[in-house]
Amino acid sequence: MIYLIEYQRSAGRLLRLETFSDDARSAAEQARMKLELAHRDDSDYEVVLLDAESETALRETHGRYFKDIAALAAAA
């Protein structure tokens, strides 16, 4: 699976989690580009495409996208 993540750094907030099948990589890349262009002048936003076997695996490997600021601060 391919996961599109839109994350607001200052708020520590996941704004979007969109899932694409592996054979929809082109659509995922187009969606990522659209979001990156929308935020091109604002470094507070992070837009990434990640591959993972499941959302559970994604949450394990990239947990910071799923934790609020308090949880991130406590982990630091």
N, CA, C and O atoms as a Tripos MOL2 file, in Angstrom:
@<TRIPOS>MOLECULE
protein
  304   303    76     0     0
PROTEIN
NO_CHARGES

@<TRIPOS>ATOM
      1 N           0.8470   -1.1830    0.0000 N.3       1 MET1
      2 CA          0.0000    0.0000    0.0000 C.3       1 MET1
      3 C           0.8870    1.2400    0.0000 C.2       1 MET1
      4 O           2.0160    1.2320    0.4900 O.2       1 MET1
      5 N           0.3370    2.2850   -0.5600 N.am      2 ILE2
      6 CA          1.0060    3.5790   -0.6030 C.3       2 ILE2
      7 C           0.1770    4.5410    0.2420 C.2       2 ILE2
      8 O          -1.0460    4.6010    0.1180 O.2       2 ILE2
      9 N           0.8530    5.2790    1.0890 N.am      3 TYR3
     10 CA          0.1630    6.2060    1.9840 C.3       3 TYR3
     11 C           0.6310    7.6250    1.7070 C.2       3 TYR3
     12 O           1.8310    7.8980    1.6780 O.2       3 TYR3
     13 N          -0.3070    8.5100    1.5080 N.am      4 LEU4
     14 CA         -0.0330    9.9310    1.3370 C.3       4 LEU4
     15 C          -0.3240   10.6020    2.6730 C.2       4 LEU4
     16 O          -1.4270   10.5020    3.2100 O.2       4 LEU4
     17 N           0.6800   11.2840    3.1940 N.am      5 ILE5
     18 CA          0.5370   11.9560    4.4800 C.3       5 ILE5
     19 C           0.7470   13.4500    4.2880 C.2       5 ILE5
     20 O           1.7010   13.8810    3.6400 O.2       5 ILE5
     21 N          -0.1590   14.2290    4.8610 N.am      6 GLU6
     22 CA         -0.0140   15.6820    4.9470 C.3       6 GLU6
     23 C           0.0150   16.0000    6.4420 C.2       6 GLU6
     24 O          -0.9110   15.6660    7.1810 O.2       6 GLU6
     25 N           1.0870   16.6460    6.8660 N.am      7 TYR7
     26 CA          1.3420   16.8420    8.2930 C.3       7 TYR7
     27 C           1.6880   18.3010    8.5500 C.2       7 TYR7
     28 O           2.4800   18.8950    7.8180 O.2       7 TYR7
     29 N           1.0930   18.8780    9.5900 N.am      8 GLN8
     30 CA          1.4070   20.2480    9.9900 C.3       8 GLN8
     31 C           2.3580   20.1940   11.1750 C.2       8 GLN8
     32 O           1.9810   19.7770   12.2700 O.2       8 GLN8
     33 N           3.5840   20.6170   10.9480 N.am      9 ARG9
     34 CA          4.6370   20.4970   11.9600 C.3       9 ARG9
     35 C           4.3340   21.2820   13.2330 C.2       9 ARG9
     36 O           4.4470   20.7330   14.3290 O.2       9 ARG9
     37 N           3.9520   22.5470   13.1120 N.am     10 SER10
     38 CA          3.7720   23.3980   14.2980 C.3      10 SER10
     39 C           2.6810   22.8800   15.2240 C.2      10 SER10
     40 O           2.7710   23.0380   16.4420 O.2      10 SER10
     41 N           1.6640   22.2710   14.6590 N.am     11 ALA11
     42 CA          0.5560   21.7430   15.4630 C.3      11 ALA11
     43 C           0.7620   20.2810   15.8180 C.2      11 ALA11
     44 O           0.0440   19.7360   16.6560 O.2      11 ALA11
     45 N           1.7500   19.6380   15.1780 N.am     12 GLY12
     46 CA          1.9360   18.2080   15.3980 C.3      12 GLY12
     47 C           0.6840   17.4500   15.0210 C.2      12 GLY12
     48 O           0.2360   16.5530   15.7360 O.2      12 GLY12
     49 N           0.1220   17.8310   13.8740 N.am     13 ARG13
     50 CA         -1.1980   17.3090   13.5120 C.3      13 ARG13
     51 C          -1.1940   16.6740   12.1240 C.2      13 ARG13
     52 O          -0.7250   17.2670   11.1520 O.2      13 ARG13
     53 N          -1.7160   15.4830   12.0580 N.am     14 LEU14
     54 CA         -1.9270   14.7940   10.7940 C.3      14 LEU14
     55 C          -3.1600   15.3900   10.1370 C.2      14 LEU14
     56 O          -4.2580   15.3190   10.6900 O.2      14 LEU14
     57 N          -2.9860   15.9700    8.9700 N.am     15 LEU15
     58 CA         -4.1040   16.5960    8.2670 C.3      15 LEU15
     59 C          -4.7630   15.6470    7.2750 C.2      15 LEU15
     60 O          -5.9630   15.7330    7.0110 O.2      15 LEU15
     61 N          -3.9560   14.7400    6.7300 N.am     16 ARG16
     62 CA         -4.4950   13.8300    5.7210 C.3      16 ARG16
     63 C          -3.7220   12.5180    5.7550 C.2      16 ARG16
     64 O          -2.4950   12.5050    5.8510 O.2      16 ARG16
     65 N          -4.4430   11.4440    5.6760 N.am     17 LEU17
     66 CA         -3.8720   10.1180    5.4790 C.3      17 LEU17
     67 C          -4.7190    9.4660    4.4000 C.2      17 LEU17
     68 O          -5.8640    9.0820    4.6370 O.2      17 LEU17
     69 N          -4.1430    9.3470    3.2150 N.am     18 GLU18
     70 CA         -4.8720    8.7850    2.0850 C.3      18 GLU18
     71 C          -4.1440    7.5280    1.6160 C.2      18 GLU18
     72 O          -2.9160    7.5070    1.5350 O.2      18 GLU18
     73 N          -4.8900    6.5100    1.3170 N.am     19 THR19
     74 CA         -4.3250    5.2230    0.9270 C.3      19 THR19
     75 C          -4.5250    4.9780   -0.5610 C.2      19 THR19
     76 O          -5.5920    5.2390   -1.1180 O.2      19 THR19
     77 N          -3.4710    4.4700   -1.1890 N.am     20 PHE20
     78 CA         -3.5100    4.1030   -2.6000 C.3      20 PHE20
     79 C          -3.0100    2.6750   -2.7350 C.2      20 PHE20
     80 O          -2.1310    2.2460   -1.9880 O.2      20 PHE20
     81 N          -3.5620    1.9490   -3.6770 N.am     21 SER21
     82 CA         -3.0500    0.6040   -3.9470 C.3      21 SER21
     83 C          -1.6960    0.7320   -4.6420 C.2      21 SER21
     84 O          -1.3700    1.7820   -5.1970 O.2      21 SER21
     85 N          -0.9250   -0.3250   -4.6060 N.am     22 ASP22
     86 CA          0.4030   -0.3020   -5.2160 C.3      22 ASP22
     87 C           0.3630    0.0180   -6.7070 C.2      22 ASP22
     88 O           1.2950    0.6250   -7.2350 O.2      22 ASP22
     89 N          -0.6920   -0.3790   -7.3770 N.am     23 ASP23
     90 CA         -0.7690   -0.1160   -8.8080 C.3      23 ASP23
     91 C          -1.3070    1.2890   -9.1230 C.2      23 ASP23
     92 O          -1.5010    1.6240  -10.2920 O.2      23 ASP23
     93 N          -1.5440    2.0980   -8.1070 N.am     24 ALA24
     94 CA         -2.0180    3.4710   -8.2950 C.3      24 ALA24
     95 C          -0.9320    4.4890   -7.9320 C.2      24 ALA24
     96 O          -1.2340    5.6030   -7.5040 O.2      24 ALA24
     97 N           0.3210    4.0990   -8.1060 N.am     25 ARG25
     98 CA          1.4340    4.9760   -7.7390 C.3      25 ARG25
     99 C           1.3650    6.3170   -8.4760 C.2      25 ARG25
    100 O           1.6400    7.3610   -7.8830 O.2      25 ARG25
    101 N           1.0110    6.2990   -9.7290 N.am     26 SER26
    102 CA          0.9320    7.5400  -10.4990 C.3      26 SER26
    103 C          -0.0960    8.4990   -9.8810 C.2      26 SER26
    104 O           0.1710    9.6940   -9.7490 O.2      26 SER26
    105 N          -1.2440    7.9870   -9.5100 N.am     27 ALA27
    106 CA         -2.2740    8.8200   -8.8690 C.3      27 ALA27
    107 C          -1.7790    9.3410   -7.5240 C.2      27 ALA27
    108 O          -2.0450   10.4910   -7.1730 O.2      27 ALA27
    109 N          -1.0600    8.5090   -6.7670 N.am     28 ALA28
    110 CA         -0.5070    8.9270   -5.4780 C.3      28 ALA28
    111 C           0.5040   10.0410   -5.6680 C.2      28 ALA28
    112 O           0.5060   11.0190   -4.9200 O.2      28 ALA28
    113 N           1.3590    9.9000   -6.6610 N.am     29 GLU29
    114 CA          2.3710   10.9210   -6.9280 C.3      29 GLU29
    115 C           1.7300   12.2290   -7.3850 C.2      29 GLU29
    116 O           2.2040   13.3070   -7.0240 O.2      29 GLU29
    117 N           0.6680   12.1490   -8.1650 N.am     30 GLN30
    118 CA         -0.0410   13.3590   -8.5860 C.3      30 GLN30
    119 C          -0.6910   14.0570   -7.3910 C.2      30 GLN30
    120 O          -0.6590   15.2840   -7.2910 O.2      30 GLN30
    121 N          -1.2780   13.2760   -6.4900 N.am     31 ALA31
    122 CA         -1.9000   13.8510   -5.2900 C.3      31 ALA31
    123 C          -0.8460   14.5080   -4.4080 C.2      31 ALA31
    124 O          -1.0760   15.5840   -3.8560 O.2      31 ALA31
    125 N           0.3120   13.8580   -4.2740 N.am     32 ARG32
    126 CA          1.4190   14.4360   -3.4880 C.3      32 ARG32
    127 C           1.8720   15.7510   -4.1000 C.2      32 ARG32
    128 O           2.0550   16.7370   -3.3860 O.2      32 ARG32
    129 N           2.0530   15.7750   -5.3960 N.am     33 MET33
    130 CA          2.5070   16.9930   -6.0660 C.3      33 MET33
    131 C           1.5110   18.1330   -5.8800 C.2      33 MET33
    132 O           1.9080   19.2770   -5.6570 O.2      33 MET33
    133 N           0.2310   17.8260   -5.9720 N.am     34 LYS34
    134 CA         -0.8010   18.8540   -5.7870 C.3      34 LYS34
    135 C          -0.7010   19.4710   -4.3870 C.2      34 LYS34
    136 O          -0.7840   20.6890   -4.2340 O.2      34 LYS34
    137 N          -0.5210   18.6240   -3.3670 N.am     35 LEU35
    138 CA         -0.3890   19.1380   -2.0010 C.3      35 LEU35
    139 C           0.9150   19.9050   -1.8100 C.2      35 LEU35
    140 O           0.9340   20.9440   -1.1500 O.2      35 LEU35
    141 N           1.9980   19.3990   -2.3820 N.am     36 GLU36
    142 CA          3.2770   20.1030   -2.2550 C.3      36 GLU36
    143 C           3.1950   21.4840   -2.8940 C.2      36 GLU36
    144 O           3.7290   22.4480   -2.3460 O.2      36 GLU36
    145 N           2.5470   21.5920   -4.0260 N.am     37 LEU37
    146 CA          2.3880   22.8880   -4.6700 C.3      37 LEU37
    147 C           1.5250   23.8210   -3.8260 C.2      37 LEU37
    148 O           1.7900   25.0210   -3.7620 O.2      37 LEU37
    149 N           0.5040   23.2800   -3.1860 N.am     38 ALA38
    150 CA         -0.3630   24.0940   -2.3340 C.3      38 ALA38
    151 C           0.3960   24.6540   -1.1350 C.2      38 ALA38
    152 O           0.0530   25.7220   -0.6260 O.2      38 ALA38
    153 N           1.4270   23.9370   -0.6820 N.am     39 HIS39
    154 CA          2.1890   24.3540    0.5020 C.3      39 HIS39
    155 C           3.6030   24.8170    0.1610 C.2      39 HIS39
    156 O           4.4460   24.9170    1.0530 O.2      39 HIS39
    157 N           3.8730   25.0960   -1.0870 N.am     40 ARG40
    158 CA          5.2490   25.3670   -1.5220 C.3      40 ARG40
    159 C           5.9040   26.5400   -0.8060 C.2      40 ARG40
    160 O           7.1300   26.5790   -0.7070 O.2      40 ARG40
    161 N           5.1400   27.4840   -0.3110 N.am     41 ASP41
    162 CA          5.7120   28.6490    0.3630 C.3      41 ASP41
    163 C           5.5990   28.5620    1.8800 C.2      41 ASP41
    164 O           5.8350   29.5480    2.5780 O.2      41 ASP41
    165 N           5.2430   27.4010    2.3880 N.am     42 ASP42
    166 CA          5.0320   27.2520    3.8350 C.3      42 ASP42
    167 C           5.7270   25.9870    4.3250 C.2      42 ASP42
    168 O           5.2320   24.8790    4.1180 O.2      42 ASP42
    169 N           6.8720   26.1560    4.9720 N.am     43 SER43
    170 CA          7.6520   25.0020    5.4450 C.3      43 SER43
    171 C           7.0410   24.3290    6.6710 C.2      43 SER43
    172 O           7.6000   23.3640    7.1930 O.2      43 SER43
    173 N           5.9100   24.8290    7.1250 N.am     44 ASP44
    174 CA          5.2370   24.2200    8.2770 C.3      44 ASP44
    175 C           4.5290   22.9200    7.9010 C.2      44 ASP44
    176 O           4.1040   22.1620    8.7730 O.2      44 ASP44
    177 N           4.4070   22.6700    6.6070 N.am     45 TYR45
    178 CA          3.6970   21.4830    6.1420 C.3      45 TYR45
    179 C           4.6580   20.4850    5.5260 C.2      45 TYR45
    180 O           5.6010   20.8420    4.8200 O.2      45 TYR45
    181 N           4.3900   19.2470    5.8110 N.am     46 GLU46
    182 CA          5.1840   18.1470    5.2800 C.3      46 GLU46
    183 C           4.2410   17.2430    4.4970 C.2      46 GLU46
    184 O           3.1750   16.8670    4.9850 O.2      46 GLU46
    185 N           4.6420   16.9030    3.2870 N.am     47 VAL47
    186 CA          3.8490   16.0180    2.4460 C.3      47 VAL47
    187 C           4.7580   14.8830    2.0080 C.2      47 VAL47
    188 O           5.8090   15.1160    1.4100 O.2      47 VAL47
    189 N           4.3560   13.6550    2.3040 N.am     48 VAL48
    190 CA          5.1900   12.5030    1.9680 C.3      48 VAL48
    191 C           4.3410   11.3510    1.4360 C.2      48 VAL48
    192 O           3.1610   11.2160    1.7590 O.2      48 VAL48
    193 N           4.9830   10.5300    0.6120 N.am     49 LEU49
    194 CA          4.4230    9.2520    0.1900 C.3      49 LEU49
    195 C           5.2640    8.1690    0.8410 C.2      49 LEU49
    196 O           6.4920    8.1980    0.7610 O.2      49 LEU49
    197 N           4.6150    7.2260    1.4780 N.am     50 LEU50
    198 CA          5.3180    6.1390    2.1380 C.3      50 LEU50
    199 C           4.7120    4.8030    1.7230 C.2      50 LEU50
    200 O           3.5020    4.6850    1.5300 O.2      50 LEU50
    201 N           5.5640    3.8130    1.5910 N.am     51 ASP51
    202 CA          5.1090    2.4530    1.2990 C.3      51 ASP51
    203 C           5.1360    1.6480    2.5930 C.2      51 ASP51
    204 O           6.1010    1.7120    3.3540 O.2      51 ASP51
    205 N           4.0760    0.8970    2.8330 N.am     52 ALA52
    206 CA          4.0160    0.0190    4.0030 C.3      52 ALA52
    207 C           3.0380   -1.1040    3.7080 C.2      52 ALA52
    208 O           2.1350   -0.9660    2.8830 O.2      52 ALA52
    209 N           3.2350   -2.2030    4.3900 N.am     53 GLU53
    210 CA          2.3380   -3.3500    4.1800 C.3      53 GLU53
    211 C           0.9420   -3.0980    4.7220 C.2      53 GLU53
    212 O          -0.0370   -3.6550    4.2250 O.2      53 GLU53
    213 N           0.8550   -2.2420    5.7600 N.am     54 SER54
    214 CA         -0.4370   -1.9440    6.3720 C.3      54 SER54
    215 C          -0.3310   -0.6210    7.1190 C.2      54 SER54
    216 O           0.7680   -0.1130    7.3430 O.2      54 SER54
    217 N          -1.4740   -0.0700    7.5020 N.am     55 GLU55
    218 CA         -1.4510    1.1480    8.3130 C.3      55 GLU55
    219 C          -0.8140    0.8780    9.6660 C.2      55 GLU55
    220 O          -0.1370    1.7460   10.2160 O.2      55 GLU55
    221 N          -1.0210   -0.3000   10.1990 N.am     56 THR56
    222 CA         -0.3870   -0.6650   11.4680 C.3      56 THR56
    223 C           1.1270   -0.6010   11.3460 C.2      56 THR56
    224 O           1.8010   -0.0570   12.2200 O.2      56 THR56
    225 N           1.6620   -1.1530   10.2680 N.am     57 ALA57
    226 CA          3.1110   -1.1060   10.0400 C.3      57 ALA57
    227 C           3.5680    0.3310    9.8640 C.2      57 ALA57
    228 O           4.6230    0.7050   10.3770 O.2      57 ALA57
    229 N           2.8090    1.1360    9.1570 N.am     58 LEU58
    230 CA          3.1490    2.5390    8.9610 C.3      58 LEU58
    231 C           3.2000    3.2760   10.2990 C.2      58 LEU58
    232 O           4.1060    4.0750   10.5390 O.2      58 LEU58
    233 N           2.2420    3.0100   11.1540 N.am     59 ARG59
    234 CA          2.2150    3.6590   12.4710 C.3      59 ARG59
    235 C           3.4090    3.2330   13.3330 C.2      59 ARG59
    236 O           3.8790    4.0030   14.1700 O.2      59 ARG59
    237 N           3.8860    2.0300   13.1270 N.am     60 GLU60
    238 CA          5.0610    1.5670   13.8690 C.3      60 GLU60
    239 C           6.3420    2.2180   13.3540 C.2      60 GLU60
    240 O           7.1990    2.6060   14.1480 O.2      60 GLU60
    241 N           6.4810    2.3390   12.0480 N.am     61 THR61
    242 CA          7.7160    2.8610   11.4750 C.3      61 THR61
    243 C           7.7570    4.3840   11.3970 C.2      61 THR61
    244 O           8.8410    4.9680   11.3840 O.2      61 THR61
    245 N           6.6100    5.0280   11.3460 N.am     62 HIS62
    246 CA          6.5410    6.4870   11.2080 C.3      62 HIS62
    247 C           5.5500    7.0640   12.2250 C.2      62 HIS62
    248 O           4.6860    7.8720   11.8860 O.2      62 HIS62
    249 N           5.6980    6.6360   13.4490 N.am     63 GLY63
    250 CA          4.7550    6.9860   14.5020 C.3      63 GLY63
    251 C           4.6160    8.4710   14.7710 C.2      63 GLY63
    252 O           3.5700    8.9110   15.2490 O.2      63 GLY63
    253 N           5.6410    9.2540   14.4780 N.am     64 ARG64
    254 CA          5.5580   10.6860   14.7920 C.3      64 ARG64
    255 C           4.4290   11.3850   14.0570 C.2      64 ARG64
    256 O           3.9290   12.4070   14.5290 O.2      64 ARG64
    257 N           4.0210   10.8650   12.9250 N.am     65 TYR65
    258 CA          2.9100   11.4790   12.1920 C.3      65 TYR65
    259 C           1.5710   11.2470   12.8810 C.2      65 TYR65
    260 O           0.5850   11.9100   12.5610 O.2      65 TYR65
    261 N           1.5300   10.3210   13.8130 N.am     66 PHE66
    262 CA          0.2590    9.9290   14.4340 C.3      66 PHE66
    263 C           0.1670   10.3370   15.9050 C.2      66 PHE66
    264 O          -0.8030    9.9990   16.5820 O.2      66 PHE66
    265 N           1.1680   11.0580   16.3990 N.am     67 LYS67
    266 CA          1.1790   11.4910   17.8000 C.3      67 LYS67
    267 C           0.9940   12.9960   17.8700 C.2      67 LYS67
    268 O           1.4440   13.7320   16.9920 O.2      67 LYS67
    269 N           0.3270   13.4440   18.9260 N.am     68 ASP68
    270 CA          0.1800   14.8910   19.0940 C.3      68 ASP68
    271 C           1.4660   15.4730   19.7010 C.2      68 ASP68
    272 O           2.3930   14.7380   20.0410 O.2      68 ASP68
    273 N           1.5010   16.7760   19.8270 N.am     69 ILE69
    274 CA          2.7120   17.4570   20.3000 C.3      69 ILE69
    275 C           3.1010   16.9770   21.7050 C.2      69 ILE69
    276 O           4.2860   16.7910   21.9820 O.2      69 ILE69
    277 N           2.1350   16.7780   22.5800 N.am     70 ALA70
    278 CA          2.4340   16.3450   23.9480 C.3      70 ALA70
    279 C           3.1080   14.9710   23.9370 C.2      70 ALA70
    280 O           4.0710   14.7520   24.6720 O.2      70 ALA70
    281 N           2.6240   14.0650   23.1270 N.am     71 ALA71
    282 CA          3.2080   12.7180   23.0360 C.3      71 ALA71
    283 C           4.6050   12.7790   22.4310 C.2      71 ALA71
    284 O           5.4930   12.0440   22.8620 O.2      71 ALA71
    285 N           4.8120   13.6380   21.4450 N.am     72 LEU72
    286 CA          6.1320   13.7880   20.8450 C.3      72 LEU72
    287 C           7.1150   14.3750   21.8460 C.2      72 LEU72
    288 O           8.2610   13.9330   21.9300 O.2      72 LEU72
    289 N           6.6690   15.3690   22.6040 N.am     73 ALA73
    290 CA          7.5410   15.9900   23.6130 C.3      73 ALA73
    291 C           7.8990   14.9970   24.7040 C.2      73 ALA73
    292 O           9.0350   14.9720   25.1790 O.2      73 ALA73
    293 N           6.9470   14.1890   25.0980 N.am     74 ALA74
    294 CA          7.2070   13.1970   26.1530 C.3      74 ALA74
    295 C           8.2070   12.1540   25.6810 C.2      74 ALA74
    296 O           9.0030   11.6500   26.4720 O.2      74 ALA74
    297 N           8.1680   11.8310   24.4050 N.am     75 ALA75
    298 CA          9.0860   10.8330   23.8530 C.3      75 ALA75
    299 C          10.4980   11.3730   23.6650 C.2      75 ALA75
    300 O          11.4540   10.6040   23.5740 O.2      75 ALA75
    301 N          10.6270   12.6870   23.6080 N.am     76 ALA76
    302 CA         11.9490   13.3020   23.3550 C.3      76 ALA76
    303 C          12.7890   13.3910   24.5620 C.2      76 ALA76
    304 O          13.9160   13.8820   24.4960 O.2      76 ALA76
@<TRIPOS>BOND
     1     1     2 1
     2     2     3 1
     3     3     4 2
     4     3     5 am
     5     5     6 1
     6     6     7 1
     7     7     8 2
     8     7     9 am
     9     9    10 1
    10    10    11 1
    11    11    12 2
    12    11    13 am
    13    13    14 1
    14    14    15 1
    15    15    16 2
    16    15    17 am
    17    17    18 1
    18    18    19 1
    19    19    20 2
    20    19    21 am
    21    21    22 1
    22    22    23 1
    23    23    24 2
    24    23    25 am
    25    25    26 1
    26    26    27 1
    27    27    28 2
    28    27    29 am
    29    29    30 1
    30    30    31 1
    31    31    32 2
    32    31    33 am
    33    33    34 1
    34    34    35 1
    35    35    36 2
    36    35    37 am
    37    37    38 1
    38    38    39 1
    39    39    40 2
    40    39    41 am
    41    41    42 1
    42    42    43 1
    43    43    44 2
    44    43    45 am
    45    45    46 1
    46    46    47 1
    47    47    48 2
    48    47    49 am
    49    49    50 1
    50    50    51 1
    51    51    52 2
    52    51    53 am
    53    53    54 1
    54    54    55 1
    55    55    56 2
    56    55    57 am
    57    57    58 1
    58    58    59 1
    59    59    60 2
    60    59    61 am
    61    61    62 1
    62    62    63 1
    63    63    64 2
    64    63    65 am
    65    65    66 1
    66    66    67 1
    67    67    68 2
    68    67    69 am
    69    69    70 1
    70    70    71 1
    71    71    72 2
    72    71    73 am
    73    73    74 1
    74    74    75 1
    75    75    76 2
    76    75    77 am
    77    77    78 1
    78    78    79 1
    79    79    80 2
    80    79    81 am
    81    81    82 1
    82    82    83 1
    83    83    84 2
    84    83    85 am
    85    85    86 1
    86    86    87 1
    87    87    88 2
    88    87    89 am
    89    89    90 1
    90    90    91 1
    91    91    92 2
    92    91    93 am
    93    93    94 1
    94    94    95 1
    95    95    96 2
    96    95    97 am
    97    97    98 1
    98    98    99 1
    99    99   100 2
   100    99   101 am
   101   101   102 1
   102   102   103 1
   103   103   104 2
   104   103   105 am
   105   105   106 1
   106   106   107 1
   107   107   108 2
   108   107   109 am
   109   109   110 1
   110   110   111 1
   111   111   112 2
   112   111   113 am
   113   113   114 1
   114   114   115 1
   115   115   116 2
   116   115   117 am
   117   117   118 1
   118   118   119 1
   119   119   120 2
   120   119   121 am
   121   121   122 1
   122   122   123 1
   123   123   124 2
   124   123   125 am
   125   125   126 1
   126   126   127 1
   127   127   128 2
   128   127   129 am
   129   129   130 1
   130   130   131 1
   131   131   132 2
   132   131   133 am
   133   133   134 1
   134   134   135 1
   135   135   136 2
   136   135   137 am
   137   137   138 1
   138   138   139 1
   139   139   140 2
   140   139   141 am
   141   141   142 1
   142   142   143 1
   143   143   144 2
   144   143   145 am
   145   145   146 1
   146   146   147 1
   147   147   148 2
   148   147   149 am
   149   149   150 1
   150   150   151 1
   151   151   152 2
   152   151   153 am
   153   153   154 1
   154   154   155 1
   155   155   156 2
   156   155   157 am
   157   157   158 1
   158   158   159 1
   159   159   160 2
   160   159   161 am
   161   161   162 1
   162   162   163 1
   163   163   164 2
   164   163   165 am
   165   165   166 1
   166   166   167 1
   167   167   168 2
   168   167   169 am
   169   169   170 1
   170   170   171 1
   171   171   172 2
   172   171   173 am
   173   173   174 1
   174   174   175 1
   175   175   176 2
   176   175   177 am
   177   177   178 1
   178   178   179 1
   179   179   180 2
   180   179   181 am
   181   181   182 1
   182   182   183 1
   183   183   184 2
   184   183   185 am
   185   185   186 1
   186   186   187 1
   187   187   188 2
   188   187   189 am
   189   189   190 1
   190   190   191 1
   191   191   192 2
   192   191   193 am
   193   193   194 1
   194   194   195 1
   195   195   196 2
   196   195   197 am
   197   197   198 1
   198   198   199 1
   199   199   200 2
   200   199   201 am
   201   201   202 1
   202   202   203 1
   203   203   204 2
   204   203   205 am
   205   205   206 1
   206   206   207 1
   207   207   208 2
   208   207   209 am
   209   209   210 1
   210   210   211 1
   211   211   212 2
   212   211   213 am
   213   213   214 1
   214   214   215 1
   215   215   216 2
   216   215   217 am
   217   217   218 1
   218   218   219 1
   219   219   220 2
   220   219   221 am
   221   221   222 1
   222   222   223 1
   223   223   224 2
   224   223   225 am
   225   225   226 1
   226   226   227 1
   227   227   228 2
   228   227   229 am
   229   229   230 1
   230   230   231 1
   231   231   232 2
   232   231   233 am
   233   233   234 1
   234   234   235 1
   235   235   236 2
   236   235   237 am
   237   237   238 1
   238   238   239 1
   239   239   240 2
   240   239   241 am
   241   241   242 1
   242   242   243 1
   243   243   244 2
   244   243   245 am
   245   245   246 1
   246   246   247 1
   247   247   248 2
   248   247   249 am
   249   249   250 1
   250   250   251 1
   251   251   252 2
   252   251   253 am
   253   253   254 1
   254   254   255 1
   255   255   256 2
   256   255   257 am
   257   257   258 1
   258   258   259 1
   259   259   260 2
   260   259   261 am
   261   261   262 1
   262   262   263 1
   263   263   264 2
   264   263   265 am
   265   265   266 1
   266   266   267 1
   267   267   268 2
   268   267   269 am
   269   269   270 1
   270   270   271 1
   271   271   272 2
   272   271   273 am
   273   273   274 1
   274   274   275 1
   275   275   276 2
   276   275   277 am
   277   277   278 1
   278   278   279 1
   279   279   280 2
   280   279   281 am
   281   281   282 1
   282   282   283 1
   283   283   284 2
   284   283   285 am
   285   285   286 1
   286   286   287 1
   287   287   288 2
   288   287   289 am
   289   289   290 1
   290   290   291 1
   291   291   292 2
   292   291   293 am
   293   293   294 1
   294   294   295 1
   295   295   296 2
   296   295   297 am
   297   297   298 1
   298   298   299 1
   299   299   300 2
   300   299   301 am
   301   301   302 1
   302   302   303 1
   303   303   304 2
@<TRIPOS>SUBSTRUCTURE
     1 MET1         2 RESIDUE 1 A MET
     2 ILE2         6 RESIDUE 1 A ILE
     3 TYR3        10 RESIDUE 1 A TYR
     4 LEU4        14 RESIDUE 1 A LEU
     5 ILE5        18 RESIDUE 1 A ILE
     6 GLU6        22 RESIDUE 1 A GLU
     7 TYR7        26 RESIDUE 1 A TYR
     8 GLN8        30 RESIDUE 1 A GLN
     9 ARG9        34 RESIDUE 1 A ARG
    10 SER10       38 RESIDUE 1 A SER
    11 ALA11       42 RESIDUE 1 A ALA
    12 GLY12       46 RESIDUE 1 A GLY
    13 ARG13       50 RESIDUE 1 A ARG
    14 LEU14       54 RESIDUE 1 A LEU
    15 LEU15       58 RESIDUE 1 A LEU
    16 ARG16       62 RESIDUE 1 A ARG
    17 LEU17       66 RESIDUE 1 A LEU
    18 GLU18       70 RESIDUE 1 A GLU
    19 THR19       74 RESIDUE 1 A THR
    20 PHE20       78 RESIDUE 1 A PHE
    21 SER21       82 RESIDUE 1 A SER
    22 ASP22       86 RESIDUE 1 A ASP
    23 ASP23       90 RESIDUE 1 A ASP
    24 ALA24       94 RESIDUE 1 A ALA
    25 ARG25       98 RESIDUE 1 A ARG
    26 SER26      102 RESIDUE 1 A SER
    27 ALA27      106 RESIDUE 1 A ALA
    28 ALA28      110 RESIDUE 1 A ALA
    29 GLU29      114 RESIDUE 1 A GLU
    30 GLN30      118 RESIDUE 1 A GLN
    31 ALA31      122 RESIDUE 1 A ALA
    32 ARG32      126 RESIDUE 1 A ARG
    33 MET33      130 RESIDUE 1 A MET
    34 LYS34      134 RESIDUE 1 A LYS
    35 LEU35      138 RESIDUE 1 A LEU
    36 GLU36      142 RESIDUE 1 A GLU
    37 LEU37      146 RESIDUE 1 A LEU
    38 ALA38      150 RESIDUE 1 A ALA
    39 HIS39      154 RESIDUE 1 A HIS
    40 ARG40      158 RESIDUE 1 A ARG
    41 ASP41      162 RESIDUE 1 A ASP
    42 ASP42      166 RESIDUE 1 A ASP
    43 SER43      170 RESIDUE 1 A SER
    44 ASP44      174 RESIDUE 1 A ASP
    45 TYR45      178 RESIDUE 1 A TYR
    46 GLU46      182 RESIDUE 1 A GLU
    47 VAL47      186 RESIDUE 1 A VAL
    48 VAL48      190 RESIDUE 1 A VAL
    49 LEU49      194 RESIDUE 1 A LEU
    50 LEU50      198 RESIDUE 1 A LEU
    51 ASP51      202 RESIDUE 1 A ASP
    52 ALA52      206 RESIDUE 1 A ALA
    53 GLU53      210 RESIDUE 1 A GLU
    54 SER54      214 RESIDUE 1 A SER
    55 GLU55      218 RESIDUE 1 A GLU
    56 THR56      222 RESIDUE 1 A THR
    57 ALA57      226 RESIDUE 1 A ALA
    58 LEU58      230 RESIDUE 1 A LEU
    59 ARG59      234 RESIDUE 1 A ARG
    60 GLU60      238 RESIDUE 1 A GLU
    61 THR61      242 RESIDUE 1 A THR
    62 HIS62      246 RESIDUE 1 A HIS
    63 GLY63      250 RESIDUE 1 A GLY
    64 ARG64      254 RESIDUE 1 A ARG
    65 TYR65      258 RESIDUE 1 A TYR
    66 PHE66      262 RESIDUE 1 A PHE
    67 LYS67      266 RESIDUE 1 A LYS
    68 ASP68      270 RESIDUE 1 A ASP
    69 ILE69      274 RESIDUE 1 A ILE
    70 ALA70      278 RESIDUE 1 A ALA
    71 ALA71      282 RESIDUE 1 A ALA
    72 LEU72      286 RESIDUE 1 A LEU
    73 ALA73      290 RESIDUE 1 A ALA
    74 ALA74      294 RESIDUE 1 A ALA
    75 ALA75      298 RESIDUE 1 A ALA
    76 ALA76      302 RESIDUE 1 A ALA
